[in-house]
Amino acid sequence: MAHRHEAHSSPFAQLIDPAAFSAAVAHSERLARLKSRVCRPLDKPLIPLVRNAEQERFDREVEHARARDLAAELAYADTH
């Protein structure tokens, strides 16, 4: 059984035998004893998203400028 323990200690064990690795993780007493909690900081934003006309106009200008810059870079790349 020492070989089996060594295989699960290897950082490449998940690549070599993913099913055995997953089973070992699922049945690990040491991992089960770890304290854990699920943190989901992005589920509900603390600051509500407020859009206004000025911000939306600015965002459109930035996106159009990006598109113009990309088009210019592509045109330059095609000619050189």
PDB file with SEQRES, HELIX, SHEET and CRYST1 records, atoms N, CA, C and O in Angstrom:
SEQRES   1 A   80  MET ALA HIS ARG HIS GLU ALA HIS SER SER PRO PHE ALA          
SEQRES   2 A   80  GLN LEU ILE ASP PRO ALA ALA PHE SER ALA ALA VAL ALA          
SEQRES   3 A   80  HIS SER GLU ARG LEU ALA ARG LEU LYS SER ARG VAL CYS          
SEQRES   4 A   80  ARG PRO LEU ASP LYS PRO LEU ILE PRO LEU VAL ARG ASN          
SEQRES   5 A   80  ALA GLU GLN GLU ARG PHE ASP ARG GLU VAL GLU HIS ALA          
SEQRES   6 A   80  ARG ALA ARG ASP LEU ALA ALA GLU LEU ALA TYR ALA ASP          
SEQRES   7 A   80  THR HIS                                                      
HELIX    1 AA1 ALA A    2  SER A    9  1                                   8    
HELIX    2 AA2 ALA A   13  ILE A   16  1                                   4    
HELIX    3 AA3 PRO A   18  ALA A   26  1                                   9    
HELIX    4 AA4 GLU A   29  ARG A   33  1                                   5    
HELIX    5 AA5 ALA A   53  THR A   79  1                                  27    
CRYST1    1.000    1.000    1.000  90.00  90.00  90.00 P 1           1          
ATOM      1  N   MET A   1       0.810  -1.206   0.000  1.00  0.00           N  
ATOM      2  CA  MET A   1       0.000   0.000   0.000  1.00  0.00           C  
ATOM      3  C   MET A   1       0.848   1.262   0.000  1.00  0.00           C  
ATOM      4  O   MET A   1       0.323   2.347  -0.250  1.00  0.00           O  
ATOM      5  N   ALA A   2       2.141   1.152   0.273  1.00  0.00           N  
ATOM      6  CA  ALA A   2       2.996   2.337   0.292  1.00  0.00           C  
ATOM      7  C   ALA A   2       3.014   2.994  -1.081  1.00  0.00           C  
ATOM      8  O   ALA A   2       3.057   4.219  -1.191  1.00  0.00           O  
ATOM      9  N   HIS A   3       2.981   2.180  -2.119  1.00  0.00           N  
ATOM     10  CA  HIS A   3       2.985   2.733  -3.476  1.00  0.00           C  
ATOM     11  C   HIS A   3       1.721   3.563  -3.714  1.00  0.00           C  
ATOM     12  O   HIS A   3       1.787   4.620  -4.341  1.00  0.00           O  
ATOM     13  N   ARG A   4       0.578   3.094  -3.221  1.00  0.00           N  
ATOM     14  CA  ARG A   4      -0.676   3.816  -3.402  1.00  0.00           C  
ATOM     15  C   ARG A   4      -0.610   5.164  -2.702  1.00  0.00           C  
ATOM     16  O   ARG A   4      -1.052   6.168  -3.262  1.00  0.00           O  
ATOM     17  N   HIS A   5      -0.066   5.208  -1.483  1.00  0.00           N  
ATOM     18  CA  HIS A   5       0.073   6.465  -0.746  1.00  0.00           C  
ATOM     19  C   HIS A   5       1.003   7.417  -1.481  1.00  0.00           C  
ATOM     20  O   HIS A   5       0.741   8.618  -1.558  1.00  0.00           O  
ATOM     21  N   GLU A   6       2.087   6.881  -2.020  1.00  0.00           N  
ATOM     22  CA  GLU A   6       3.033   7.723  -2.765  1.00  0.00           C  
ATOM     23  C   GLU A   6       2.372   8.311  -4.013  1.00  0.00           C  
ATOM     24  O   GLU A   6       2.628   9.461  -4.367  1.00  0.00           O  
ATOM     25  N   ALA A   7       1.533   7.532  -4.670  1.00  0.00           N  
ATOM     26  CA  ALA A   7       0.873   8.024  -5.885  1.00  0.00           C  
ATOM     27  C   ALA A   7      -0.033   9.201  -5.557  1.00  0.00           C  
ATOM     28  O   ALA A   7      -0.136  10.146  -6.338  1.00  0.00           O  
ATOM     29  N   HIS A   8      -0.692   9.145  -4.395  1.00  0.00           N  
ATOM     30  CA  HIS A   8      -1.592  10.236  -4.024  1.00  0.00           C  
ATOM     31  C   HIS A   8      -0.823  11.423  -3.467  1.00  0.00           C  
ATOM     32  O   HIS A   8      -1.354  12.532  -3.406  1.00  0.00           O  
ATOM     33  N   SER A   9       0.415  11.206  -3.064  1.00  0.00           N  
ATOM     34  CA  SER A   9       1.243  12.302  -2.587  1.00  0.00           C  
ATOM     35  C   SER A   9       1.896  13.046  -3.743  1.00  0.00           C  
ATOM     36  O   SER A   9       2.394  14.159  -3.569  1.00  0.00           O  
ATOM     37  N   SER A  10       1.894  12.450  -4.889  1.00  0.00           N  
ATOM     38  CA  SER A  10       2.526  13.046  -6.059  1.00  0.00           C  
ATOM     39  C   SER A  10       1.695  14.216  -6.564  1.00  0.00           C  
ATOM     40  O   SER A  10       0.468  14.131  -6.619  1.00  0.00           O  
ATOM     41  N   PRO A  11       2.358  15.308  -6.931  1.00  0.00           N  
ATOM     42  CA  PRO A  11       1.603  16.431  -7.489  1.00  0.00           C  
ATOM     43  C   PRO A  11       0.989  16.097  -8.851  1.00  0.00           C  
ATOM     44  O   PRO A  11       0.122  16.822  -9.339  1.00  0.00           O  
ATOM     45  N   PHE A  12       1.441  15.002  -9.461  1.00  0.00           N  
ATOM     46  CA  PHE A  12       0.924  14.600 -10.767  1.00  0.00           C  
ATOM     47  C   PHE A  12      -0.132  13.503 -10.667  1.00  0.00           C  
ATOM     48  O   PHE A  12      -0.593  13.001 -11.692  1.00  0.00           O  
ATOM     49  N   ALA A  13      -0.520  13.127  -9.455  1.00  0.00           N  
ATOM     50  CA  ALA A  13      -1.469  12.031  -9.272  1.00  0.00           C  
ATOM     51  C   ALA A  13      -2.794  12.314  -9.960  1.00  0.00           C  
ATOM     52  O   ALA A  13      -3.398  11.411 -10.538  1.00  0.00           O  
ATOM     53  N   GLN A  14      -3.250  13.556  -9.904  1.00  0.00           N  
ATOM     54  CA  GLN A  14      -4.530  13.874 -10.519  1.00  0.00           C  
ATOM     55  C   GLN A  14      -4.470  13.716 -12.032  1.00  0.00           C  
ATOM     56  O   GLN A  14      -5.468  13.363 -12.660  1.00  0.00           O  
ATOM     57  N   LEU A  15      -3.306  13.975 -12.621  1.00  0.00           N  
ATOM     58  CA  LEU A  15      -3.160  13.810 -14.061  1.00  0.00           C  
ATOM     59  C   LEU A  15      -3.046  12.341 -14.452  1.00  0.00           C  
ATOM     60  O   LEU A  15      -3.562  11.923 -15.489  1.00  0.00           O  
ATOM     61  N   ILE A  16      -2.365  11.560 -13.610  1.00  0.00           N  
ATOM     62  CA  ILE A  16      -2.106  10.158 -13.929  1.00  0.00           C  
ATOM     63  C   ILE A  16      -3.364   9.313 -13.745  1.00  0.00           C  
ATOM     64  O   ILE A  16      -3.696   8.499 -14.606  1.00  0.00           O  
ATOM     65  N   ASP A  17      -4.066   9.503 -12.625  1.00  0.00           N  
ATOM     66  CA  ASP A  17      -5.265   8.710 -12.328  1.00  0.00           C  
ATOM     67  C   ASP A  17      -6.300   9.605 -11.656  1.00  0.00           C  
ATOM     68  O   ASP A  17      -6.437   9.571 -10.433  1.00  0.00           O  
ATOM     69  N   PRO A  18      -7.033  10.409 -12.434  1.00  0.00           N  
ATOM     70  CA  PRO A  18      -7.958  11.373 -11.842  1.00  0.00           C  
ATOM     71  C   PRO A  18      -9.067  10.732 -10.999  1.00  0.00           C  
ATOM     72  O   PRO A  18      -9.475  11.304  -9.988  1.00  0.00           O  
ATOM     73  N   ALA A  19      -9.549   9.579 -11.390  1.00  0.00           N  
ATOM     74  CA  ALA A  19     -10.620   8.931 -10.627  1.00  0.00           C  
ATOM     75  C   ALA A  19     -10.121   8.509  -9.248  1.00  0.00           C  
ATOM     76  O   ALA A  19     -10.811   8.725  -8.252  1.00  0.00           O  
ATOM     77  N   ALA A  20      -8.938   7.911  -9.177  1.00  0.00           N  
ATOM     78  CA  ALA A  20      -8.379   7.488  -7.895  1.00  0.00           C  
ATOM     79  C   ALA A  20      -8.068   8.703  -7.025  1.00  0.00           C  
ATOM     80  O   ALA A  20      -8.272   8.679  -5.811  1.00  0.00           O  
ATOM     81  N   PHE A  21      -7.578   9.749  -7.652  1.00  0.00           N  
ATOM     82  CA  PHE A  21      -7.269  10.968  -6.903  1.00  0.00           C  
ATOM     83  C   PHE A  21      -8.541  11.554  -6.303  1.00  0.00           C  
ATOM     84  O   PHE A  21      -8.558  11.911  -5.125  1.00  0.00           O  
ATOM     85  N   SER A  22      -9.608  11.658  -7.094  1.00  0.00           N  
ATOM     86  CA  SER A  22     -10.876  12.198  -6.603  1.00  0.00           C  
ATOM     87  C   SER A  22     -11.445  11.340  -5.477  1.00  0.00           C  
ATOM     88  O   SER A  22     -11.977  11.862  -4.497  1.00  0.00           O  
ATOM     89  N   ALA A  23     -11.330  10.022  -5.621  1.00  0.00           N  
ATOM     90  CA  ALA A  23     -11.817   9.118  -4.566  1.00  0.00           C  
ATOM     91  C   ALA A  23     -11.012   9.304  -3.288  1.00  0.00           C  
ATOM     92  O   ALA A  23     -11.573   9.300  -2.192  1.00  0.00           O  
ATOM     93  N   ALA A  24      -9.707   9.465  -3.423  1.00  0.00           N  
ATOM     94  CA  ALA A  24      -8.863   9.658  -2.242  1.00  0.00           C  
ATOM     95  C   ALA A  24      -9.215  10.966  -1.535  1.00  0.00           C  
ATOM     96  O   ALA A  24      -9.252  11.015  -0.306  1.00  0.00           O  
ATOM     97  N   VAL A  25      -9.469  12.013  -2.295  1.00  0.00           N  
ATOM     98  CA  VAL A  25      -9.848  13.298  -1.701  1.00  0.00           C  
ATOM     99  C   VAL A  25     -11.200  13.170  -1.006  1.00  0.00           C  
ATOM    100  O   VAL A  25     -11.375  13.678   0.101  1.00  0.00           O  
ATOM    101  N   ALA A  26     -12.154  12.498  -1.641  1.00  0.00           N  
ATOM    102  CA  ALA A  26     -13.492  12.346  -1.074  1.00  0.00           C  
ATOM    103  C   ALA A  26     -13.480  11.548   0.222  1.00  0.00           C  
ATOM    104  O   ALA A  26     -14.313  11.783   1.098  1.00  0.00           O  
ATOM    105  N   HIS A  27     -12.544  10.600   0.358  1.00  0.00           N  
ATOM    106  CA  HIS A  27     -12.503   9.750   1.548  1.00  0.00           C  
ATOM    107  C   HIS A  27     -11.393  10.131   2.524  1.00  0.00           C  
ATOM    108  O   HIS A  27     -11.091   9.364   3.437  1.00  0.00           O  
ATOM    109  N   SER A  28     -10.798  11.271   2.353  1.00  0.00           N  
ATOM    110  CA  SER A  28      -9.698  11.691   3.215  1.00  0.00           C  
ATOM    111  C   SER A  28     -10.213  12.194   4.564  1.00  0.00           C  
ATOM    112  O   SER A  28     -10.998  13.140   4.630  1.00  0.00           O  
ATOM    113  N   GLU A  29      -9.757  11.546   5.636  1.00  0.00           N  
ATOM    114  CA  GLU A  29     -10.138  11.976   6.984  1.00  0.00           C  
ATOM    115  C   GLU A  29      -9.500  13.327   7.320  1.00  0.00           C  
ATOM    116  O   GLU A  29     -10.122  14.168   7.970  1.00  0.00           O  
ATOM    117  N   ARG A  30      -8.272  13.527   6.880  1.00  0.00           N  
ATOM    118  CA  ARG A  30      -7.582  14.794   7.164  1.00  0.00           C  
ATOM    119  C   ARG A  30      -8.299  15.965   6.500  1.00  0.00           C  
ATOM    120  O   ARG A  30      -8.455  17.021   7.112  1.00  0.00           O  
ATOM    121  N   LEU A  31      -8.734  15.788   5.258  1.00  0.00           N  
ATOM    122  CA  LEU A  31      -9.454  16.863   4.583  1.00  0.00           C  
ATOM    123  C   LEU A  31     -10.830  17.092   5.214  1.00  0.00           C  
ATOM    124  O   LEU A  31     -11.302  18.227   5.281  1.00  0.00           O  
ATOM    125  N   ALA A  32     -11.470  16.018   5.673  1.00  0.00           N  
ATOM    126  CA  ALA A  32     -12.786  16.147   6.300  1.00  0.00           C  
ATOM    127  C   ALA A  32     -12.706  16.927   7.603  1.00  0.00           C  
ATOM    128  O   ALA A  32     -13.679  17.571   7.995  1.00  0.00           O  
ATOM    129  N   ARG A  33     -11.564  16.880   8.281  1.00  0.00           N  
ATOM    130  CA  ARG A  33     -11.416  17.594   9.559  1.00  0.00           C  
ATOM    131  C   ARG A  33     -11.136  19.083   9.375  1.00  0.00           C  
ATOM    132  O   ARG A  33     -11.238  19.851  10.331  1.00  0.00           O  
ATOM    133  N   LEU A  34     -10.788  19.496   8.170  1.00  0.00           N  
ATOM    134  CA  LEU A  34     -10.511  20.908   7.944  1.00  0.00           C  
ATOM    135  C   LEU A  34     -11.778  21.735   8.100  1.00  0.00           C  
ATOM    136  O   LEU A  34     -12.857  21.334   7.664  1.00  0.00           O  
ATOM    137  N   LYS A  35     -11.630  22.883   8.723  1.00  0.00           N  
ATOM    138  CA  LYS A  35     -12.755  23.802   8.817  1.00  0.00           C  
ATOM    139  C   LYS A  35     -12.854  24.523   7.473  1.00  0.00           C  
ATOM    140  O   LYS A  35     -11.847  24.930   6.893  1.00  0.00           O  
ATOM    141  N   SER A  36     -14.057  24.667   7.005  1.00  0.00           N  
ATOM    142  CA  SER A  36     -14.219  25.348   5.722  1.00  0.00           C  
ATOM    143  C   SER A  36     -15.502  26.162   5.736  1.00  0.00           C  
ATOM    144  O   SER A  36     -16.418  25.910   6.519  1.00  0.00           O  
ATOM    145  N   ARG A  37     -15.537  27.126   4.863  1.00  0.00           N  
ATOM    146  CA  ARG A  37     -16.750  27.905   4.655  1.00  0.00           C  
ATOM    147  C   ARG A  37     -16.746  28.389   3.215  1.00  0.00           C  
ATOM    148  O   ARG A  37     -15.691  28.552   2.601  1.00  0.00           O  
ATOM    149  N   VAL A  38     -17.912  28.609   2.700  1.00  0.00           N  
ATOM    150  CA  VAL A  38     -18.049  29.062   1.326  1.00  0.00           C  
ATOM    151  C   VAL A  38     -18.208  30.572   1.342  1.00  0.00           C  
ATOM    152  O   VAL A  38     -19.117  31.106   1.978  1.00  0.00           O  
ATOM    153  N   CYS A  39     -17.318  31.251   0.640  1.00  0.00           N  
ATOM    154  CA  CYS A  39     -17.386  32.711   0.538  1.00  0.00           C  
ATOM    155  C   CYS A  39     -17.790  33.077  -0.874  1.00  0.00           C  
ATOM    156  O   CYS A  39     -17.171  32.635  -1.842  1.00  0.00           O  
ATOM    157  N   ARG A  40     -18.802  33.863  -0.984  1.00  0.00           N  
ATOM    158  CA  ARG A  40     -19.268  34.292  -2.303  1.00  0.00           C  
ATOM    159  C   ARG A  40     -19.404  35.810  -2.320  1.00  0.00           C  
ATOM    160  O   ARG A  40     -20.516  36.337  -2.297  1.00  0.00           O  
ATOM    161  N   PRO A  41     -18.282  36.508  -2.359  1.00  0.00           N  
ATOM    162  CA  PRO A  41     -18.348  37.970  -2.270  1.00  0.00           C  
ATOM    163  C   PRO A  41     -18.993  38.635  -3.473  1.00  0.00           C  
ATOM    164  O   PRO A  41     -19.404  39.791  -3.379  1.00  0.00           O  
ATOM    165  N   LEU A  42     -19.094  37.945  -4.597  1.00  0.00           N  
ATOM    166  CA  LEU A  42     -19.649  38.574  -5.786  1.00  0.00           C  
ATOM    167  C   LEU A  42     -21.112  38.230  -6.028  1.00  0.00           C  
ATOM    168  O   LEU A  42     -21.702  38.687  -7.008  1.00  0.00           O  
ATOM    169  N   ASP A  43     -21.704  37.428  -5.142  1.00  0.00           N  
ATOM    170  CA  ASP A  43     -23.109  37.080  -5.325  1.00  0.00           C  
ATOM    171  C   ASP A  43     -23.998  38.315  -5.274  1.00  0.00           C  
ATOM    172  O   ASP A  43     -24.873  38.490  -6.122  1.00  0.00           O  
ATOM    173  N   LYS A  44     -23.775  39.168  -4.282  1.00  0.00           N  
ATOM    174  CA  LYS A  44     -24.580  40.368  -4.117  1.00  0.00           C  
ATOM    175  C   LYS A  44     -23.633  41.546  -3.930  1.00  0.00           C  
ATOM    176  O   LYS A  44     -22.945  41.633  -2.913  1.00  0.00           O  
ATOM    177  N   PRO A  45     -23.593  42.441  -4.890  1.00  0.00           N  
ATOM    178  CA  PRO A  45     -22.694  43.588  -4.723  1.00  0.00           C  
ATOM    179  C   PRO A  45     -23.136  44.464  -3.557  1.00  0.00           C  
ATOM    180  O   PRO A  45     -24.328  44.691  -3.348  1.00  0.00           O  
ATOM    181  N   LEU A  46     -22.163  44.946  -2.808  1.00  0.00           N  
ATOM    182  CA  LEU A  46     -22.469  45.826  -1.683  1.00  0.00           C  
ATOM    183  C   LEU A  46     -22.868  47.218  -2.156  1.00  0.00           C  
ATOM    184  O   LEU A  46     -23.676  47.896  -1.521  1.00  0.00           O  
ATOM    185  N   ILE A  47     -22.291  47.630  -3.277  1.00  0.00           N  
ATOM    186  CA  ILE A  47     -22.607  48.942  -3.825  1.00  0.00           C  
ATOM    187  C   ILE A  47     -23.522  48.722  -5.026  1.00  0.00           C  
ATOM    188  O   ILE A  47     -23.126  48.063  -5.988  1.00  0.00           O  
ATOM    189  N   PRO A  48     -24.717  49.255  -4.986  1.00  0.00           N  
ATOM    190  CA  PRO A  48     -25.623  49.030  -6.122  1.00  0.00           C  
ATOM    191  C   PRO A  48     -25.103  49.702  -7.392  1.00  0.00           C  
ATOM    192  O   PRO A  48     -24.496  50.771  -7.334  1.00  0.00           O  
ATOM    193  N   LEU A  49     -25.342  49.079  -8.511  1.00  0.00           N  
ATOM    194  CA  LEU A  49     -24.920  49.610  -9.799  1.00  0.00           C  
ATOM    195  C   LEU A  49     -25.903  50.697 -10.215  1.00  0.00           C  
ATOM    196  O   LEU A  49     -27.092  50.440 -10.402  1.00  0.00           O  
ATOM    197  N   VAL A  50     -25.394  51.901 -10.353  1.00  0.00           N  
ATOM    198  CA  VAL A  50     -26.227  53.017 -10.779  1.00  0.00           C  
ATOM    199  C   VAL A  50     -25.671  53.529 -12.103  1.00  0.00           C  
ATOM    200  O   VAL A  50     -24.522  53.962 -12.176  1.00  0.00           O  
ATOM    201  N   ARG A  51     -26.478  53.477 -13.128  1.00  0.00           N  
ATOM    202  CA  ARG A  51     -26.049  53.938 -14.447  1.00  0.00           C  
ATOM    203  C   ARG A  51     -26.699  55.292 -14.707  1.00  0.00           C  
ATOM    204  O   ARG A  51     -27.839  55.543 -14.316  1.00  0.00           O  
ATOM    205  N   ASN A  52     -25.953  56.142 -15.367  1.00  0.00           N  
ATOM    206  CA  ASN A  52     -26.547  57.392 -15.796  1.00  0.00           C  
ATOM    207  C   ASN A  52     -26.123  57.666 -17.228  1.00  0.00           C  
ATOM    208  O   ASN A  52     -25.216  57.015 -17.746  1.00  0.00           O  
ATOM    209  N   ALA A  53     -26.770  58.617 -17.862  1.00  0.00           N  
ATOM    210  CA  ALA A  53     -26.537  58.891 -19.273  1.00  0.00           C  
ATOM    211  C   ALA A  53     -25.091  59.293 -19.529  1.00  0.00           C  
ATOM    212  O   ALA A  53     -24.501  58.878 -20.527  1.00  0.00           O  
ATOM    213  N   GLU A  54     -24.518  60.091 -18.647  1.00  0.00           N  
ATOM    214  CA  GLU A  54     -23.140  60.546 -18.843  1.00  0.00           C  
ATOM    215  C   GLU A  54     -22.158  59.376 -18.801  1.00  0.00           C  
ATOM    216  O   GLU A  54     -21.241  59.301 -19.618  1.00  0.00           O  
ATOM    217  N   GLN A  55     -22.351  58.475 -17.857  1.00  0.00           N  
ATOM    218  CA  GLN A  55     -21.475  57.313 -17.734  1.00  0.00           C  
ATOM    219  C   GLN A  55     -21.623  56.402 -18.960  1.00  0.00           C  
ATOM    220  O   GLN A  55     -20.631  55.895 -19.483  1.00  0.00           O  
ATOM    221  N   GLU A  56     -22.848  56.203 -19.407  1.00  0.00           N  
ATOM    222  CA  GLU A  56     -23.066  55.351 -20.577  1.00  0.00           C  
ATOM    223  C   GLU A  56     -22.449  55.971 -21.827  1.00  0.00           C  
ATOM    224  O   GLU A  56     -21.891  55.250 -22.654  1.00  0.00           O  
ATOM    225  N   ARG A  57     -22.536  57.288 -21.983  1.00  0.00           N  
ATOM    226  CA  ARG A  57     -21.924  57.964 -23.129  1.00  0.00           C  
ATOM    227  C   ARG A  57     -20.410  57.794 -23.083  1.00  0.00           C  
ATOM    228  O   ARG A  57     -19.789  57.506 -24.106  1.00  0.00           O  
ATOM    229  N   PHE A  58     -19.808  57.970 -21.898  1.00  0.00           N  
ATOM    230  CA  PHE A  58     -18.368  57.793 -21.739  1.00  0.00           C  
ATOM    231  C   PHE A  58     -17.960  56.363 -22.092  1.00  0.00           C  
ATOM    232  O   PHE A  58     -16.974  56.151 -22.798  1.00  0.00           O  
ATOM    233  N   ASP A  59     -18.719  55.383 -21.598  1.00  0.00           N  
ATOM    234  CA  ASP A  59     -18.418  53.977 -21.898  1.00  0.00           C  
ATOM    235  C   ASP A  59     -18.467  53.709 -23.400  1.00  0.00           C  
ATOM    236  O   ASP A  59     -17.602  53.010 -23.928  1.00  0.00           O  
ATOM    237  N   ARG A  60     -19.468  54.256 -24.096  1.00  0.00           N  
ATOM    238  CA  ARG A  60     -19.556  54.078 -25.548  1.00  0.00           C  
ATOM    239  C   ARG A  60     -18.359  54.697 -26.250  1.00  0.00           C  
ATOM    240  O   ARG A  60     -17.803  54.105 -27.175  1.00  0.00           O  
ATOM    241  N   GLU A  61     -17.954  55.904 -25.808  1.00  0.00           N  
ATOM    242  CA  GLU A  61     -16.797  56.567 -26.418  1.00  0.00           C  
ATOM    243  C   GLU A  61     -15.531  55.720 -26.258  1.00  0.00           C  
ATOM    244  O   GLU A  61     -14.741  55.596 -27.194  1.00  0.00           O  
ATOM    245  N   VAL A  62     -15.346  55.143 -25.080  1.00  0.00           N  
ATOM    246  CA  VAL A  62     -14.176  54.304 -24.824  1.00  0.00           C  
ATOM    247  C   VAL A  62     -14.207  53.075 -25.725  1.00  0.00           C  
ATOM    248  O   VAL A  62     -13.191  52.717 -26.321  1.00  0.00           O  
ATOM    249  N   GLU A  63     -15.362  52.430 -25.827  1.00  0.00           N  
ATOM    250  CA  GLU A  63     -15.477  51.240 -26.677  1.00  0.00           C  
ATOM    251  C   GLU A  63     -15.231  51.586 -28.141  1.00  0.00           C  
ATOM    252  O   GLU A  63     -14.559  50.830 -28.843  1.00  0.00           O  
ATOM    253  N   HIS A  64     -15.760  52.711 -28.614  1.00  0.00           N  
ATOM    254  CA  HIS A  64     -15.532  53.117 -30.006  1.00  0.00           C  
ATOM    255  C   HIS A  64     -14.059  53.430 -30.237  1.00  0.00           C  
ATOM    256  O   HIS A  64     -13.512  53.090 -31.286  1.00  0.00           O  
ATOM    257  N   ALA A  65     -13.416  54.072 -29.272  1.00  0.00           N  
ATOM    258  CA  ALA A  65     -11.987  54.375 -29.411  1.00  0.00           C  
ATOM    259  C   ALA A  65     -11.180  53.083 -29.493  1.00  0.00           C  
ATOM    260  O   ALA A  65     -10.246  52.987 -30.290  1.00  0.00           O  
ATOM    261  N   ARG A  66     -11.528  52.092 -28.680  1.00  0.00           N  
ATOM    262  CA  ARG A  66     -10.850  50.792 -28.729  1.00  0.00           C  
ATOM    263  C   ARG A  66     -11.027  50.149 -30.094  1.00  0.00           C  
ATOM    264  O   ARG A  66     -10.080  49.608 -30.664  1.00  0.00           O  
ATOM    265  N   ALA A  67     -12.247  50.210 -30.613  1.00  0.00           N  
ATOM    266  CA  ALA A  67     -12.513  49.602 -31.917  1.00  0.00           C  
ATOM    267  C   ALA A  67     -11.720  50.315 -33.010  1.00  0.00           C  
ATOM    268  O   ALA A  67     -11.177  49.663 -33.901  1.00  0.00           O  
ATOM    269  N   ARG A  68     -11.648  51.653 -32.950  1.00  0.00           N  
ATOM    270  CA  ARG A  68     -10.869  52.406 -33.943  1.00  0.00           C  
ATOM    271  C   ARG A  68      -9.394  52.058 -33.847  1.00  0.00           C  
ATOM    272  O   ARG A  68      -8.731  51.868 -34.867  1.00  0.00           O  
ATOM    273  N   ASP A  69      -8.875  51.974 -32.620  1.00  0.00           N  
ATOM    274  CA  ASP A  69      -7.457  51.636 -32.430  1.00  0.00           C  
ATOM    275  C   ASP A  69      -7.142  50.243 -32.963  1.00  0.00           C  
ATOM    276  O   ASP A  69      -6.120  50.035 -33.618  1.00  0.00           O  
ATOM    277  N   LEU A  70      -8.021  49.300 -32.678  1.00  0.00           N  
ATOM    278  CA  LEU A  70      -7.814  47.926 -33.161  1.00  0.00           C  
ATOM    279  C   LEU A  70      -7.853  47.893 -34.685  1.00  0.00           C  
ATOM    280  O   LEU A  70      -7.027  47.227 -35.309  1.00  0.00           O  
ATOM    281  N   ALA A  71      -8.801  48.604 -35.287  1.00  0.00           N  
ATOM    282  CA  ALA A  71      -8.897  48.638 -36.749  1.00  0.00           C  
ATOM    283  C   ALA A  71      -7.635  49.254 -37.349  1.00  0.00           C  
ATOM    284  O   ALA A  71      -7.130  48.771 -38.362  1.00  0.00           O  
ATOM    285  N   ALA A  72      -7.128  50.312 -36.730  1.00  0.00           N  
ATOM    286  CA  ALA A  72      -5.910  50.952 -37.231  1.00  0.00           C  
ATOM    287  C   ALA A  72      -4.718  50.004 -37.110  1.00  0.00           C  
ATOM    288  O   ALA A  72      -3.892  49.931 -38.020  1.00  0.00           O  
ATOM    289  N   GLU A  73      -4.624  49.278 -35.997  1.00  0.00           N  
ATOM    290  CA  GLU A  73      -3.517  48.326 -35.817  1.00  0.00           C  
ATOM    291  C   GLU A  73      -3.591  47.209 -36.853  1.00  0.00           C  
ATOM    292  O   GLU A  73      -2.569  46.801 -37.404  1.00  0.00           O  
ATOM    293  N   LEU A  74      -4.794  46.717 -37.117  1.00  0.00           N  
ATOM    294  CA  LEU A  74      -4.954  45.645 -38.095  1.00  0.00           C  
ATOM    295  C   LEU A  74      -4.611  46.142 -39.501  1.00  0.00           C  
ATOM    296  O   LEU A  74      -3.971  45.431 -40.276  1.00  0.00           O  
ATOM    297  N   ALA A  75      -5.037  47.356 -39.823  1.00  0.00           N  
ATOM    298  CA  ALA A  75      -4.751  47.924 -41.139  1.00  0.00           C  
ATOM    299  C   ALA A  75      -3.240  48.115 -41.290  1.00  0.00           C  
ATOM    300  O   ALA A  75      -2.688  47.848 -42.358  1.00  0.00           O  
ATOM    301  N   TYR A  76      -2.575  48.571 -40.239  1.00  0.00           N  
ATOM    302  CA  TYR A  76      -1.125  48.762 -40.281  1.00  0.00           C  
ATOM    303  C   TYR A  76      -0.416  47.420 -40.459  1.00  0.00           C  
ATOM    304  O   TYR A  76       0.535  47.307 -41.233  1.00  0.00           O  
ATOM    305  N   ALA A  77      -0.890  46.409 -39.735  1.00  0.00           N  
ATOM    306  CA  ALA A  77      -0.276  45.071 -39.809  1.00  0.00           C  
ATOM    307  C   ALA A  77      -0.449  44.473 -41.205  1.00  0.00           C  
ATOM    308  O   ALA A  77       0.432  43.764 -41.691  1.00  0.00           O  
ATOM    309  N   ASP A  78      -1.571  44.754 -41.844  1.00  0.00           N  
ATOM    310  CA  ASP A  78      -1.805  44.233 -43.187  1.00  0.00           C  
ATOM    311  C   ASP A  78      -0.888  44.867 -44.227  1.00  0.00           C  
ATOM    312  O   ASP A  78      -0.548  44.226 -45.221  1.00  0.00           O  
ATOM    313  N   THR A  79      -0.487  46.111 -44.010  1.00  0.00           N  
ATOM    314  CA  THR A  79       0.339  46.798 -45.000  1.00  0.00           C  
ATOM    315  C   THR A  79       1.823  46.606 -44.765  1.00  0.00           C  
ATOM    316  O   THR A  79       2.629  46.939 -45.634  1.00  0.00           O  
ATOM    317  N   HIS A  80       2.207  46.075 -43.608  1.00  0.00           N  
ATOM    318  CA  HIS A  80       3.641  45.916 -43.309  1.00  0.00           C  
ATOM    319  C   HIS A  80       4.026  44.492 -43.086  1.00  0.00           C  
ATOM    320  O   HIS A  80       5.194  44.202 -42.826  1.00  0.00           O  
TER     321      HIS A  80                                                      
END                                                                             
